[in-house]
Amino acid sequence: MAAAVSALGGLGDPGPDGGGSSGSEDEARPGTAAAAAAQKREERLRKFRELHMKRNEARKLNHQEVVEEDKRLKLPANWEAKKARLEWELKVEEKKKECAARGEDYERVKLLEISAEDAERWERKKKRKNPDLGFSDYAAAQLRQYQRLTRQIKPDLEQYEKLKEQYGEALYPTSDSLLHGTHVPSKEGVDRMVADLEKQIEKRDKYSRRRPYNDDADIDYINERNAKFNKKAERFYGKYTAEIKQNLERGTAV
C-alpha cells in the first residue's frame, strides 16, 4: 500500500526535466515579443529619420532654387547672351596667349579650325548688300540712307553724252568753276526727285503715324504731356495696379 502511494506520489510530482519546460517557454515568449516590438520600433524610427533628412534636403534645395530664380529675374533680359559673349571672349584671350607662347599666329590657327561650310556661310553673309546691323548712331543711319539712295540712281548715258558735247571740259567742275545758276534740271529729273521724296514721306509716316483718338477711353489726364506719361506708367506698372484700379472703380477699396 505504501509502495502504491509512493508510486502515485512520484507520478504527480514533476521532475526537474518534466513539466517545468513549458513554464520556461512561457517566460521566453514575452521576451521575444518585446525584442520584436523593439526591432519594429527601431525600424520605424530609422525610416522616420530618413524621411526627415529627405524633407530637410528637399527644403534646402527648394530654397536654393528660389534664391537662384530670384537672382535670374533681377538680371537684365539679355544677361545670358552677355554671359556667353564674355565667356567666348575669355576663351579667345586664352587661345591668343597659348598661340603667342608657342610662337604661332592666332588668326592662322583660327582659320585652320573653321570648317568649309562655316567659311562659305560667312562669305555669303559678307556679300549681302546693305546688311541691317541695327541702329548704332545717327551718322551710321545717314550713311546707310545715302548708300540706299545712290544705289537707286540709274544714270542716263545718252543725256550724259549730250551734256559732254555741250559743255566740254566745263562739265567737270574744278575749284575755280562757278556752278550756281548754271544747271537747269530736266522735267523728268524733277518728277523723279518728287516721286522719291513722296516715297520717303510715305515710309516715314508709317513709322511715326499718329494713333487715332478713342472716344470711349477713360480720361485720366489733364493735358497731352500728362496723357503720354500715364500711358508710359500703364505700360510698365499696369499689371501691378489693375486690381487697385478695379477696387477704386467698384468702391470696394480698403
Buried (B, 14 or more C-beta within 10 A) or exposed (E): EEEEEEEEEEEEEEEEEEEEEEEEEEEEEEEEEEEEEEEEEEEEEEEEEEEEEEEEEEEEEEEEEEEEEEEEEEEEEEEEEEEEEEEEEEEEEEBBEEBEEEEEEBEEBEEEEEEEEEEEEEEEEEEEEEEEEEEEEEEEEEEBEEEEEEEEEEEEEEEEEEBEEEEEEEEEEEEEEEEEEEEEEEEEEEEBEEEEEEEEEEEEEEEEEEEEEEEEEEEEEEEEEEBEEBEEEBEEEEEEEEEEBEEEEEEEEE
